[in-house]
């Protein structure tokens, strides 16, 4: 691990570090990954419970989580984008068919 970290440091022209310093830094990464994973699993689990219990769509939430601050923001999701078939699209210069097709025609 020390060799790879120092090779990367040389590649980006930053100061290389001794083995004990790299070991300390790497030892802090594992708890951070475990904490982040646990937070995401908890947020997804709450939404999964709502789905299994048959709650309506207005009860579901989007999550923005920043563990560095700590900040947890839960918001209502935006409505789905409805795409329509287009006979001629100037960007692709061809007809565009929406999948799945919308029932709304303009």
PyMOL commands that set and color helices and strands:
alter all, ss='L'
color gray80, all
select helices_A, chain A and resi 2-11+19-52+57-59
alter helices_A, ss='H'
color red, helices_A
select strands_A, chain A and resi 62-66+71-75+86-89+94-96
alter strands_A, ss='S'
color yellow, strands_A
deselect
rebuild
show_as cartoon
